[in-house]
Amino acid sequence: MRFFWTFFWSLLLVEMLAYVVSSMTGAQFDYVSAAVISVVVSILIMVLAAVVPNQPAEKH
């Protein structure tokens, strides 16, 4: 379920970001390229979550 929500929120936020940036620059909004970027962002977030340890540090 967490993979679904990760993909859902990354799709939503990246699409929103792509729309705003394309509107500000005067470029045409492209849904497919923003969707591909959101898939890449989702994969990076999932890899980052797998790499970061869960245990707290014993000494700082």
C-alpha distance matrix in Angstrom:
0.0 3.8 5.4 5.2 6.5 8.7 10.0 10.6 12.5 14.3 15.4 16.6 18.4 19.9 21.1 22.7 24.3 25.6 27.1 28.8 30.2 31.4 33.1 34.7 36.1 37.1 35.2 33.5 29.8 28.0 24.5 24.0 24.9 22.6 19.7 20.6 20.9 17.4 16.0 18.3 17.2 13.4 14.7 17.0 14.6 12.5 15.9 17.2 14.6 15.4 19.1 19.6 20.6 19.1 22.6 25.0 28.2 31.1 33.8 34.0
3.8 0.0 3.8 5.4 5.1 6.0 8.5 9.7 10.6 12.0 14.0 15.2 16.3 17.8 19.6 21.0 22.1 23.7 25.5 26.9 28.0 29.6 31.4 32.7 34.0 35.4 33.6 32.3 28.6 26.9 23.7 23.3 23.6 21.1 18.6 19.3 18.9 15.5 14.4 16.1 14.5 10.9 12.3 14.1 11.3 9.4 13.0 13.8 11.1 12.6 16.1 16.2 17.5 16.2 19.8 22.0 25.1 28.2 30.7 30.6
5.4 3.8 0.0 3.8 5.5 5.0 6.2 8.5 10.1 10.6 12.0 14.1 15.4 16.2 17.9 19.9 20.8 21.9 23.9 25.7 26.5 27.8 29.9 31.3 32.3 33.6 31.4 30.0 26.4 24.4 21.2 20.3 20.6 18.5 15.7 16.1 16.1 12.9 11.2 13.0 12.1 8.3 9.3 11.8 9.8 7.7 11.3 12.9 11.0 12.1 15.5 16.5 18.3 17.8 21.5 23.8 26.6 29.9 32.2 32.0
5.2 5.4 3.8 0.0 3.8 5.4 5.2 6.0 8.6 9.9 10.4 12.1 14.2 15.2 16.3 18.2 19.8 20.8 22.3 24.3 25.5 26.6 28.3 30.1 31.3 32.2 30.1 28.4 24.7 22.8 19.3 18.8 19.7 17.5 14.5 15.6 16.0 12.5 11.3 14.0 13.2 9.6 11.5 14.2 12.3 11.0 14.6 16.1 14.4 15.8 19.2 19.9 21.8 21.1 24.8 26.9 29.8 33.1 35.3 35.0
6.5 5.1 5.5 3.8 0.0 3.8 5.4 4.8 6.0 8.3 9.6 10.4 12.0 13.8 15.1 16.3 17.9 19.5 20.9 22.4 23.9 25.3 26.8 28.4 29.9 31.0 29.3 27.9 24.1 22.7 19.4 19.6 20.2 17.3 14.9 16.5 16.2 12.4 12.3 14.6 12.8 9.7 12.4 14.2 11.6 11.2 15.0 15.6 13.8 15.9 19.0 19.1 21.0 20.1 23.7 25.3 28.3 31.6 33.7 33.2
8.7 6.0 5.0 5.4 3.8 0.0 3.8 5.5 5.5 6.1 8.4 10.0 10.7 11.9 13.9 15.4 16.2 17.8 19.8 21.1 22.1 23.7 25.6 26.8 28.0 29.5 27.7 26.6 23.0 21.5 18.5 18.3 18.2 15.5 13.4 14.3 13.5 9.9 9.7 11.5 9.3 6.2 9.0 10.5 7.9 8.0 11.7 12.2 10.9 13.3 16.1 16.3 18.7 18.3 22.1 23.7 26.3 29.8 31.6 30.9
10.0 8.5 6.2 5.2 5.4 3.8 0.0 3.8 5.6 5.2 5.9 8.5 10.0 10.3 11.8 14.0 15.1 15.9 17.9 19.8 20.7 21.8 23.8 25.4 26.4 27.5 25.4 23.9 20.3 18.4 15.3 14.8 15.2 12.7 10.1 11.2 11.0 7.4 6.9 9.6 8.4 5.5 8.5 10.8 9.4 9.5 12.9 14.1 13.6 15.5 18.2 19.0 21.7 21.6 25.4 27.1 29.6 33.1 34.9 34.0
10.6 9.7 8.5 6.0 4.8 5.5 3.8 0.0 3.8 5.6 5.2 6.2 8.6 10.0 10.6 12.3 14.2 15.4 16.5 18.4 20.0 21.0 22.6 24.4 25.8 26.7 24.8 23.2 19.4 18.0 14.7 15.1 15.9 13.0 10.7 12.9 12.8 9.1 9.7 12.7 11.2 8.8 12.2 14.2 12.4 12.9 16.4 17.2 16.3 18.6 21.4 21.7 24.2 23.7 27.5 28.9 31.6 35.1 36.9 35.9
12.5 10.6 10.1 8.6 6.0 5.5 5.6 3.8 0.0 3.8 5.4 5.0 6.0 8.3 9.7 10.5 12.0 13.9 15.2 16.4 18.0 19.7 21.0 22.4 24.1 25.3 23.9 22.8 19.1 18.3 15.3 16.2 16.4 13.0 11.6 13.8 12.6 9.0 10.7 12.8 10.3 8.8 12.5 13.5 11.2 12.7 16.1 16.0 15.3 18.2 20.5 20.4 23.0 22.5 26.1 27.1 29.6 33.2 34.7 33.5
14.3 12.0 10.6 9.9 8.3 6.1 5.2 5.6 3.8 0.0 3.8 5.4 5.2 5.8 8.2 9.7 10.3 11.8 13.9 15.2 16.1 17.7 19.6 20.8 22.0 23.5 21.7 20.8 17.2 16.1 13.5 14.0 13.5 10.2 9.1 10.7 9.1 5.5 7.6 9.3 6.7 6.1 9.9 10.6 9.2 11.2 14.1 14.2 14.4 17.1 19.0 19.3 22.3 22.5 26.1 27.2 29.3 33.0 34.3 32.9
15.4 14.0 12.0 10.4 9.6 8.4 5.9 5.2 5.4 3.8 0.0 3.8 5.6 5.4 5.9 8.4 9.9 10.4 12.0 14.2 15.3 16.1 18.0 19.9 20.9 21.8 19.8 18.4 14.6 13.3 10.3 10.9 11.1 7.9 6.3 8.9 8.4 5.0 7.3 10.0 8.7 8.2 11.6 13.1 12.4 13.9 16.8 17.4 17.7 20.1 22.2 22.7 25.8 26.0 29.7 30.8 33.0 36.7 38.1 36.7
16.6 15.2 14.1 12.1 10.4 10.0 8.5 6.2 5.0 5.4 3.8 0.0 3.8 5.7 5.3 6.2 8.7 10.0 10.7 12.4 14.3 15.4 16.6 18.4 20.1 21.0 19.5 18.2 14.4 14.0 11.2 12.9 13.3 9.8 9.1 12.2 11.3 8.3 11.0 13.4 11.5 11.2 14.9 15.9 14.6 16.5 19.5 19.6 19.6 22.4 24.4 24.5 27.4 27.2 30.8 31.6 33.9 37.6 38.8 37.3
18.4 16.3 15.4 14.2 12.0 10.7 10.0 8.6 6.0 5.2 5.6 3.8 0.0 3.8 5.5 5.1 6.1 8.6 9.9 10.6 12.1 14.1 15.3 16.5 18.2 19.7 18.6 17.9 14.5 14.5 12.4 14.2 13.6 9.8 10.3 12.8 10.8 8.2 11.6 12.9 10.4 11.0 14.7 14.8 13.4 16.0 18.7 18.2 18.5 21.7 23.2 22.9 26.0 26.1 29.5 30.0 32.0 35.7 36.6 34.9
19.9 17.8 16.2 15.2 13.8 11.9 10.3 10.0 8.3 5.8 5.4 5.7 3.8 0.0 3.8 5.4 5.0 6.0 8.5 9.9 10.4 11.9 14.0 15.2 16.2 17.7 16.0 15.4 12.1 11.6 10.0 11.3 10.1 6.3 7.6 9.6 7.3 5.7 9.5 10.5 8.5 10.2 13.4 13.5 13.1 15.9 18.0 17.8 18.9 21.7 23.0 23.2 26.6 27.2 30.6 31.3 33.0 36.8 37.6 35.7
21.1 19.6 17.9 16.3 15.1 13.9 11.8 10.6 9.7 8.2 5.9 5.3 5.5 3.8 0.0 3.8 5.4 5.1 6.1 8.6 9.9 10.4 12.1 14.2 15.3 16.0 14.3 13.0 9.4 9.1 7.1 9.4 9.2 5.6 6.9 10.0 8.9 7.6 11.1 12.8 11.7 12.8 16.0 16.7 16.5 18.8 21.1 21.3 22.2 24.9 26.4 26.7 30.0 30.4 34.0 34.7 36.6 40.4 41.3 39.4
22.7 21.0 19.9 18.2 16.3 15.4 14.0 12.3 10.5 9.7 8.4 6.2 5.1 5.4 3.8 0.0 3.8 5.5 5.1 6.2 8.6 9.9 10.6 12.3 14.3 15.2 14.4 13.7 10.4 11.4 10.1 12.9 12.5 9.0 10.7 13.6 12.0 10.7 14.3 15.7 13.9 15.2 18.6 18.7 18.0 20.7 23.1 22.7 23.4 26.5 27.8 27.7 30.9 31.1 34.4 34.8 36.7 40.4 41.1 39.1
24.3 22.1 20.8 19.8 17.9 16.2 15.1 14.2 12.0 10.3 9.9 8.7 6.1 5.0 5.4 3.8 0.0 3.8 5.4 5.2 6.1 8.4 9.9 10.6 12.2 13.9 13.2 13.3 10.5 11.6 11.2 13.5 12.1 8.7 11.3 13.4 10.9 10.4 14.2 14.7 12.7 14.9 18.0 17.4 17.1 20.2 22.1 21.4 22.7 25.7 26.6 26.4 29.8 30.4 33.6 33.8 35.3 39.1 39.5 37.3
25.6 23.7 21.9 20.8 19.5 17.8 15.9 15.4 13.9 11.8 10.4 10.0 8.6 6.0 5.1 5.5 3.8 0.0 3.8 5.5 5.2 5.9 8.4 9.9 10.5 11.7 10.1 9.9 7.1 8.0 8.3 10.6 9.0 6.2 9.6 11.5 9.6 10.1 13.7 14.2 13.2 15.6 18.3 18.1 18.5 21.4 23.0 22.9 24.4 27.1 28.0 28.3 31.8 32.7 36.0 36.4 37.9 41.7 42.1 39.9
27.1 25.5 23.9 22.3 20.9 19.8 17.9 16.5 15.2 13.9 12.0 10.7 9.9 8.5 6.1 5.1 5.4 3.8 0.0 3.8 5.6 5.2 6.1 8.6 10.1 10.4 9.4 8.8 5.9 8.2 8.5 11.8 11.2 8.7 11.6 14.2 12.9 13.0 16.5 17.6 16.5 18.4 21.4 21.5 21.5 24.3 26.3 26.1 27.3 30.2 31.2 31.4 34.8 35.4 38.7 39.1 40.7 44.4 44.9 42.7
28.8 26.9 25.7 24.3 22.4 21.1 19.8 18.4 16.4 15.2 14.2 12.4 10.6 9.9 8.6 6.2 5.2 5.5 3.8 0.0 3.8 5.5 5.1 6.2 8.7 9.9 10.2 10.8 8.9 11.6 12.3 15.4 14.2 11.6 14.6 16.9 15.0 15.1 18.8 19.4 17.8 20.0 23.0 22.5 22.3 25.4 27.3 26.6 27.9 31.0 31.7 31.5 34.9 35.4 38.6 38.5 40.0 43.7 44.0 41.5
30.2 28.0 26.5 25.5 23.9 22.1 20.7 20.0 18.0 16.1 15.3 14.3 12.1 10.4 9.9 8.6 6.1 5.2 5.6 3.8 0.0 3.8 5.4 5.1 6.1 8.4 8.3 9.9 8.7 11.1 12.6 15.1 13.1 11.1 14.7 16.2 14.0 14.9 18.5 18.5 17.1 19.9 22.5 21.7 22.0 25.3 26.7 25.9 27.7 30.6 31.0 31.0 34.6 35.5 38.6 38.5 39.7 43.4 43.4 40.9
31.4 29.6 27.8 26.6 25.3 23.7 21.8 21.0 19.7 17.7 16.1 15.4 14.1 11.9 10.4 9.9 8.4 5.9 5.2 5.5 3.8 0.0 3.8 5.5 5.2 5.8 4.8 6.1 5.6 8.6 10.9 13.5 11.9 10.7 14.3 15.9 14.4 15.7 19.1 19.3 18.7 21.3 23.8 23.4 24.1 27.1 28.5 28.2 30.0 32.7 33.3 33.6 37.2 38.2 41.4 41.6 42.8 46.5 46.7 44.3
33.1 31.4 29.9 28.3 26.8 25.6 23.8 22.6 21.0 19.6 18.0 16.6 15.3 14.0 12.1 10.6 9.9 8.4 6.1 5.1 5.4 3.8 0.0 3.8 5.5 5.1 6.4 7.6 7.5 11.1 13.1 16.2 15.2 13.7 17.0 19.1 17.7 18.5 22.0 22.5 21.6 23.9 26.7 26.4 26.6 29.7 31.3 30.8 32.4 35.3 36.0 36.0 39.5 40.2 43.4 43.4 44.7 48.4 48.5 46.0
34.7 32.7 31.3 30.1 28.4 26.8 25.4 24.4 22.4 20.8 19.9 18.4 16.5 15.2 14.2 12.3 10.6 9.9 8.6 6.2 5.1 5.5 3.8 0.0 3.8 5.6 7.9 10.3 10.7 14.0 16.0 18.8 17.2 15.7 19.2 20.9 18.9 19.9 23.5 23.5 22.2 24.9 27.6 26.7 27.0 30.3 31.7 30.8 32.6 35.6 35.9 35.7 39.2 40.0 43.0 42.7 43.8 47.5 47.3 44.6
36.1 34.0 32.3 31.3 29.9 28.0 26.4 25.8 24.1 22.0 20.9 20.1 18.2 16.2 15.3 14.3 12.2 10.5 10.1 8.7 6.1 5.2 5.5 3.8 0.0 3.8 5.5 8.9 10.2 13.1 15.9 18.2 16.2 15.4 19.2 20.2 18.4 20.1 23.4 23.1 22.4 25.4 27.6 26.7 27.5 30.8 31.8 31.2 33.3 36.0 36.1 36.3 39.9 41.1 44.1 43.9 44.8 48.5 48.2 45.5
37.1 35.4 33.6 32.2 31.0 29.5 27.5 26.7 25.3 23.5 21.8 21.0 19.7 17.7 16.0 15.2 13.9 11.7 10.4 9.9 8.4 5.8 5.1 5.6 3.8 0.0 3.8 6.7 9.0 12.3 15.3 17.8 16.4 16.1 19.6 21.0 19.8 21.4 24.6 24.7 24.3 27.0 29.3 28.9 29.7 32.8 34.0 33.7 35.6 38.3 38.7 39.0 42.6 43.7 46.8 46.8 47.9 51.6 51.5 48.9
35.2 33.6 31.4 30.1 29.3 27.7 25.4 24.8 23.9 21.7 19.8 19.5 18.6 16.0 14.3 14.4 13.2 10.1 9.4 10.2 8.3 4.8 6.4 7.9 5.5 3.8 0.0 3.8 6.4 9.1 12.5 14.5 13.1 13.3 16.7 17.8 17.0 18.9 21.8 22.0 22.0 24.8 26.8 26.6 27.8 30.6 31.7 31.7 33.8 36.2 36.7 37.3 41.0 42.2 45.5 45.8 46.8 50.6 50.7 48.2
33.5 32.3 30.0 28.4 27.9 26.6 23.9 23.2 22.8 20.8 18.4 18.2 17.9 15.4 13.0 13.7 13.3 9.9 8.8 10.8 9.9 6.1 7.6 10.3 8.9 6.7 3.8 0.0 3.8 6.3 9.7 11.9 11.4 11.9 14.8 16.3 16.2 17.9 20.5 21.3 21.6 23.9 26.0 26.4 27.5 30.0 31.4 31.8 33.6 35.9 36.7 37.5 41.2 42.2 45.6 46.2 47.5 51.3 51.6 49.4
29.8 28.6 26.4 24.7 24.1 23.0 20.3 19.4 19.1 17.2 14.6 14.4 14.5 12.1 9.4 10.4 10.5 7.1 5.9 8.9 8.7 5.6 7.5 10.7 10.2 9.0 6.4 3.8 0.0 3.8 6.4 9.3 9.1 8.7 11.5 13.5 13.5 14.6 17.4 18.5 18.7 20.6 23.0 23.6 24.4 26.8 28.5 28.9 30.5 32.8 33.9 34.6 38.2 39.0 42.5 43.2 44.7 48.5 49.0 46.9
28.0 26.9 24.4 22.8 22.7 21.5 18.4 18.0 18.3 16.1 13.3 14.0 14.5 11.6 9.1 11.4 11.6 8.0 8.2 11.6 11.1 8.6 11.1 14.0 13.1 12.3 9.1 6.3 3.8 0.0 3.8 5.7 5.8 6.6 8.8 10.5 11.2 12.6 14.8 16.1 16.9 18.7 20.7 21.6 22.8 24.8 26.4 27.2 28.9 30.9 32.1 33.2 36.7 37.7 41.3 42.3 43.8 47.6 48.3 46.4
24.5 23.7 21.2 19.3 19.4 18.5 15.3 14.7 15.3 13.5 10.3 11.2 12.4 10.0 7.1 10.1 11.2 8.3 8.5 12.3 12.6 10.9 13.1 16.0 15.9 15.3 12.5 9.7 6.4 3.8 0.0 3.8 5.7 5.3 6.1 8.7 10.0 10.5 12.4 14.4 15.2 16.3 18.5 20.0 20.8 22.5 24.4 25.5 26.7 28.7 30.3 31.4 34.8 35.5 39.2 40.3 42.1 45.9 46.9 45.2
24.0 23.3 20.3 18.8 19.6 18.3 14.8 15.1 16.2 14.0 10.9 12.9 14.2 11.3 9.4 12.9 13.5 10.6 11.8 15.4 15.1 13.5 16.2 18.8 18.2 17.8 14.5 11.9 9.3 5.7 3.8 0.0 3.8 5.4 5.0 6.2 8.6 9.8 10.7 12.6 14.2 15.2 16.8 18.6 19.9 21.2 22.8 24.3 25.8 27.3 28.9 30.4 33.8 34.8 38.5 39.9 41.6 45.4 46.4 44.9
24.9 23.6 20.6 19.7 20.2 18.2 15.2 15.9 16.4 13.5 11.1 13.3 13.6 10.1 9.2 12.5 12.1 9.0 11.2 14.2 13.1 11.9 15.2 17.2 16.2 16.4 13.1 11.4 9.1 5.8 5.7 3.8 0.0 3.8 5.4 5.1 6.3 8.6 10.0 10.8 12.3 14.3 15.6 16.7 18.4 20.2 21.3 22.6 24.4 26.1 27.2 28.7 32.2 33.5 37.1 38.3 39.8 43.5 44.3 42.6
22.6 21.1 18.5 17.5 17.3 15.5 12.7 13.0 13.0 10.2 7.9 9.8 9.8 6.3 5.6 9.0 8.7 6.2 8.7 11.6 11.1 10.7 13.7 15.7 15.4 16.1 13.3 11.9 8.7 6.6 5.3 5.4 3.8 0.0 3.8 5.4 5.0 6.2 8.7 9.9 10.3 12.2 14.3 15.2 16.2 18.3 19.9 20.7 22.3 24.4 25.6 26.7 30.2 31.2 34.8 35.8 37.4 41.2 42.0 40.3
19.7 18.6 15.7 14.5 14.9 13.4 10.1 10.7 11.6 9.1 6.3 9.1 10.3 7.6 6.9 10.7 11.3 9.6 11.6 14.6 14.7 14.3 17.0 19.2 19.2 19.6 16.7 14.8 11.5 8.8 6.1 5.0 5.4 3.8 0.0 3.8 5.4 5.0 6.3 8.8 9.7 10.4 12.5 14.3 15.2 16.6 18.5 19.8 21.0 22.7 24.4 25.8 29.1 29.9 33.7 35.0 36.9 40.6 41.8 40.3
20.6 19.3 16.1 15.6 16.5 14.3 11.2 12.9 13.8 10.7 8.9 12.2 12.8 9.6 10.0 13.6 13.4 11.5 14.2 16.9 16.2 15.9 19.1 20.9 20.2 21.0 17.8 16.3 13.5 10.5 8.7 6.2 5.1 5.4 3.8 0.0 3.8 5.4 5.2 6.4 8.7 9.9 10.8 12.5 14.4 15.6 16.8 18.5 20.1 21.4 22.8 24.6 28.0 29.3 32.9 34.5 36.0 39.8 40.8 39.4
20.9 18.9 16.1 16.0 16.2 13.5 11.0 12.8 12.6 9.1 8.4 11.3 10.8 7.3 8.9 12.0 10.9 9.6 12.9 15.0 14.0 14.4 17.7 18.9 18.4 19.8 17.0 16.2 13.5 11.2 10.0 8.6 6.3 5.0 5.4 3.8 0.0 3.8 5.4 5.1 6.2 8.6 9.9 10.5 12.3 14.3 15.4 16.3 18.3 20.1 21.0 22.4 26.0 27.4 30.9 32.1 33.5 37.3 38.1 36.5
17.4 15.5 12.9 12.5 12.4 9.9 7.4 9.1 9.0 5.5 5.0 8.3 8.2 5.7 7.6 10.7 10.4 10.1 13.0 15.1 14.9 15.7 18.5 19.9 20.1 21.4 18.9 17.9 14.6 12.6 10.5 9.8 8.6 6.2 5.0 5.4 3.8 0.0 3.8 5.4 4.9 6.0 8.6 9.7 10.3 12.2 14.1 15.0 16.3 18.3 19.9 21.0 24.4 25.3 28.9 30.2 31.9 35.7 36.8 35.3
16.0 14.4 11.2 11.3 12.3 9.7 6.9 9.7 10.7 7.6 7.3 11.0 11.6 9.5 11.1 14.3 14.2 13.7 16.5 18.8 18.5 19.1 22.0 23.5 23.4 24.6 21.8 20.5 17.4 14.8 12.4 10.7 10.0 8.7 6.3 5.2 5.4 3.8 0.0 3.8 5.4 5.0 6.3 8.7 9.9 10.6 12.4 14.2 15.4 16.7 18.5 20.2 23.4 24.4 28.2 29.9 31.6 35.3 36.7 35.5
18.3 16.1 13.0 14.0 14.6 11.5 9.6 12.7 12.8 9.3 10.0 13.4 12.9 10.5 12.8 15.7 14.7 14.2 17.6 19.4 18.5 19.3 22.5 23.5 23.1 24.7 22.0 21.3 18.5 16.1 14.4 12.6 10.8 9.9 8.8 6.4 5.1 5.4 3.8 0.0 3.8 5.4 5.2 6.2 8.6 10.0 10.6 12.2 14.2 15.4 16.5 18.4 21.8 23.4 27.0 28.5 29.9 33.6 34.7 33.4
17.2 14.5 12.1 13.2 12.8 9.3 8.4 11.2 10.3 6.7 8.7 11.5 10.4 8.5 11.7 13.9 12.7 13.2 16.5 17.8 17.1 18.7 21.6 22.2 22.4 24.3 22.0 21.6 18.7 16.9 15.2 14.2 12.3 10.3 9.7 8.7 6.2 4.9 5.4 3.8 0.0 3.8 5.5 5.1 6.1 8.6 9.9 10.4 12.2 14.3 15.3 16.4 20.0 21.2 24.8 26.0 27.5 31.3 32.3 30.8
13.4 10.9 8.3 9.6 9.7 6.2 5.5 8.8 8.8 6.1 8.2 11.2 11.0 10.2 12.8 15.2 14.9 15.6 18.4 20.0 19.9 21.3 23.9 24.9 25.4 27.0 24.8 23.9 20.6 18.7 16.3 15.2 14.3 12.2 10.4 9.9 8.6 6.0 5.0 5.4 3.8 0.0 3.8 5.4 5.1 6.2 8.6 9.8 10.6 12.4 14.3 15.6 18.7 19.6 23.3 24.9 26.8 30.5 31.9 30.9
14.7 12.3 9.3 11.5 12.4 9.0 8.5 12.2 12.5 9.9 11.6 14.9 14.7 13.4 16.0 18.6 18.0 18.3 21.4 23.0 22.5 23.8 26.7 27.6 27.6 29.3 26.8 26.0 23.0 20.7 18.5 16.8 15.6 14.3 12.5 10.8 9.9 8.6 6.3 5.2 5.5 3.8 0.0 3.8 5.4 5.1 6.1 8.5 9.8 10.6 12.3 14.4 17.5 18.9 22.6 24.5 26.1 29.7 31.2 30.4
17.0 14.1 11.8 14.2 14.2 10.5 10.8 14.2 13.5 10.6 13.1 15.9 14.8 13.5 16.7 18.7 17.4 18.1 21.5 22.5 21.7 23.4 26.4 26.7 26.7 28.9 26.6 26.4 23.6 21.6 20.0 18.6 16.7 15.2 14.3 12.5 10.5 9.7 8.7 6.2 5.1 5.4 3.8 0.0 3.8 5.5 5.1 6.0 8.5 9.9 10.5 12.2 15.7 17.5 21.0 22.5 23.8 27.4 28.6 27.4
14.6 11.3 9.8 12.3 11.6 7.9 9.4 12.4 11.2 9.2 12.4 14.6 13.4 13.1 16.5 18.0 17.1 18.5 21.5 22.3 22.0 24.1 26.6 27.0 27.5 29.7 27.8 27.5 24.4 22.8 20.8 19.9 18.4 16.2 15.2 14.4 12.3 10.3 9.9 8.6 6.1 5.1 5.4 3.8 0.0 3.8 5.5 5.1 6.1 8.7 9.9 10.6 14.0 15.1 18.7 20.1 21.8 25.5 26.9 25.8
12.5 9.4 7.7 11.0 11.2 8.0 9.5 12.9 12.7 11.2 13.9 16.5 16.0 15.9 18.8 20.7 20.2 21.4 24.3 25.4 25.3 27.1 29.7 30.3 30.8 32.8 30.6 30.0 26.8 24.8 22.5 21.2 20.2 18.3 16.6 15.6 14.3 12.2 10.6 10.0 8.6 6.2 5.1 5.5 3.8 0.0 3.8 5.4 5.1 6.3 8.8 10.2 13.0 14.0 17.7 19.8 21.7 25.2 27.0 26.5
15.9 13.0 11.3 14.6 15.0 11.7 12.9 16.4 16.1 14.1 16.8 19.5 18.7 18.0 21.1 23.1 22.1 23.0 26.3 27.3 26.7 28.5 31.3 31.7 31.8 34.0 31.7 31.4 28.5 26.4 24.4 22.8 21.3 19.9 18.5 16.8 15.4 14.1 12.4 10.6 9.9 8.6 6.1 5.1 5.5 3.8 0.0 3.8 5.4 5.1 6.2 8.8 11.8 13.7 17.1 19.2 20.6 24.1 25.7 25.1
17.2 13.8 12.9 16.1 15.6 12.2 14.1 17.2 16.0 14.2 17.4 19.6 18.2 17.8 21.3 22.7 21.4 22.9 26.1 26.6 25.9 28.2 30.8 30.8 31.2 33.7 31.7 31.8 28.9 27.2 25.5 24.3 22.6 20.7 19.8 18.5 16.3 15.0 14.2 12.2 10.4 9.8 8.5 6.0 5.1 5.4 3.8 0.0 3.8 5.4 5.1 6.2 9.8 11.8 15.1 16.6 17.9 21.5 22.8 21.9
14.6 11.1 11.0 14.4 13.8 10.9 13.6 16.3 15.3 14.4 17.7 19.6 18.5 18.9 22.2 23.4 22.7 24.4 27.3 27.9 27.7 30.0 32.4 32.6 33.3 35.6 33.8 33.6 30.5 28.9 26.7 25.8 24.4 22.3 21.0 20.1 18.3 16.3 15.4 14.2 12.2 10.6 9.8 8.5 6.1 5.1 5.4 3.8 0.0 3.8 5.6 5.5 8.2 9.2 12.8 14.7 16.7 20.2 22.0 21.6
15.4 12.6 12.1 15.8 15.9 13.3 15.5 18.6 18.2 17.1 20.1 22.4 21.7 21.7 24.9 26.5 25.7 27.1 30.2 31.0 30.6 32.7 35.3 35.6 36.0 38.3 36.2 35.9 32.8 30.9 28.7 27.3 26.1 24.4 22.7 21.4 20.1 18.3 16.7 15.4 14.3 12.4 10.6 9.9 8.7 6.3 5.1 5.4 3.8 0.0 3.8 5.8 7.6 9.2 12.6 15.2 16.9 20.1 22.2 22.3
19.1 16.1 15.5 19.2 19.0 16.1 18.2 21.4 20.5 19.0 22.2 24.4 23.2 23.0 26.4 27.8 26.6 28.0 31.2 31.7 31.0 33.3 36.0 35.9 36.1 38.7 36.7 36.7 33.9 32.1 30.3 28.9 27.2 25.6 24.4 22.8 21.0 19.9 18.5 16.5 15.3 14.3 12.3 10.5 9.9 8.8 6.2 5.1 5.6 3.8 0.0 3.8 6.3 9.2 12.0 14.1 15.0 18.3 19.9 19.7
19.6 16.2 16.5 19.9 19.1 16.3 19.0 21.7 20.4 19.3 22.7 24.5 22.9 23.2 26.7 27.7 26.4 28.3 31.4 31.5 31.0 33.6 36.0 35.7 36.3 39.0 37.3 37.5 34.6 33.2 31.4 30.4 28.7 26.7 25.8 24.6 22.4 21.0 20.2 18.4 16.4 15.6 14.4 12.2 10.6 10.2 8.8 6.2 5.5 5.8 3.8 0.0 3.8 6.6 9.3 10.8 11.9 15.4 17.0 16.7
20.6 17.5 18.3 21.8 21.0 18.7 21.7 24.2 23.0 22.3 25.8 27.4 26.0 26.6 30.0 30.9 29.8 31.8 34.8 34.9 34.6 37.2 39.5 39.2 39.9 42.6 41.0 41.2 38.2 36.7 34.8 33.8 32.2 30.2 29.1 28.0 26.0 24.4 23.4 21.8 20.0 18.7 17.5 15.7 14.0 13.0 11.8 9.8 8.2 7.6 6.3 3.8 0.0 3.8 5.8 8.0 9.4 12.5 14.7 15.1
19.1 16.2 17.8 21.1 20.1 18.3 21.6 23.7 22.5 22.5 26.0 27.2 26.1 27.2 30.4 31.1 30.4 32.7 35.4 35.4 35.5 38.2 40.2 40.0 41.1 43.7 42.2 42.2 39.0 37.7 35.5 34.8 33.5 31.2 29.9 29.3 27.4 25.3 24.4 23.4 21.2 19.6 18.9 17.5 15.1 14.0 13.7 11.8 9.2 9.2 9.2 6.6 3.8 0.0 3.8 6.5 9.3 12.2 15.0 15.7
22.6 19.8 21.5 24.8 23.7 22.1 25.4 27.5 26.1 26.1 29.7 30.8 29.5 30.6 34.0 34.4 33.6 36.0 38.7 38.6 38.6 41.4 43.4 43.0 44.1 46.8 45.5 45.6 42.5 41.3 39.2 38.5 37.1 34.8 33.7 32.9 30.9 28.9 28.2 27.0 24.8 23.3 22.6 21.0 18.7 17.7 17.1 15.1 12.8 12.6 12.0 9.3 5.8 3.8 0.0 3.8 6.5 8.8 11.9 13.3
25.0 22.0 23.8 26.9 25.3 23.7 27.1 28.9 27.1 27.2 30.8 31.6 30.0 31.3 34.7 34.8 33.8 36.4 39.1 38.5 38.5 41.6 43.4 42.7 43.9 46.8 45.8 46.2 43.2 42.3 40.3 39.9 38.3 35.8 35.0 34.5 32.1 30.2 29.9 28.5 26.0 24.9 24.5 22.5 20.1 19.8 19.2 16.6 14.7 15.2 14.1 10.8 8.0 6.5 3.8 0.0 3.8 6.4 9.1 10.1
28.2 25.1 26.6 29.8 28.3 26.3 29.6 31.6 29.6 29.3 33.0 33.9 32.0 33.0 36.6 36.7 35.3 37.9 40.7 40.0 39.7 42.8 44.7 43.8 44.8 47.9 46.8 47.5 44.7 43.8 42.1 41.6 39.8 37.4 36.9 36.0 33.5 31.9 31.6 29.9 27.5 26.8 26.1 23.8 21.8 21.7 20.6 17.9 16.7 16.9 15.0 11.9 9.4 9.3 6.5 3.8 0.0 3.8 5.7 6.8
31.1 28.2 29.9 33.1 31.6 29.8 33.1 35.1 33.2 33.0 36.7 37.6 35.7 36.8 40.4 40.4 39.1 41.7 44.4 43.7 43.4 46.5 48.4 47.5 48.5 51.6 50.6 51.3 48.5 47.6 45.9 45.4 43.5 41.2 40.6 39.8 37.3 35.7 35.3 33.6 31.3 30.5 29.7 27.4 25.5 25.2 24.1 21.5 20.2 20.1 18.3 15.4 12.5 12.2 8.8 6.4 3.8 0.0 3.8 6.9
33.8 30.7 32.2 35.3 33.7 31.6 34.9 36.9 34.7 34.3 38.1 38.8 36.6 37.6 41.3 41.1 39.5 42.1 44.9 44.0 43.4 46.7 48.5 47.3 48.2 51.5 50.7 51.6 49.0 48.3 46.9 46.4 44.3 42.0 41.8 40.8 38.1 36.8 36.7 34.7 32.3 31.9 31.2 28.6 26.9 27.0 25.7 22.8 22.0 22.2 19.9 17.0 14.7 15.0 11.9 9.1 5.7 3.8 0.0 3.8
34.0 30.6 32.0 35.0 33.2 30.9 34.0 35.9 33.5 32.9 36.7 37.3 34.9 35.7 39.4 39.1 37.3 39.9 42.7 41.5 40.9 44.3 46.0 44.6 45.5 48.9 48.2 49.4 46.9 46.4 45.2 44.9 42.6 40.3 40.3 39.4 36.5 35.3 35.5 33.4 30.8 30.9 30.4 27.4 25.8 26.5 25.1 21.9 21.6 22.3 19.7 16.7 15.1 15.7 13.3 10.1 6.8 6.9 3.8 0.0
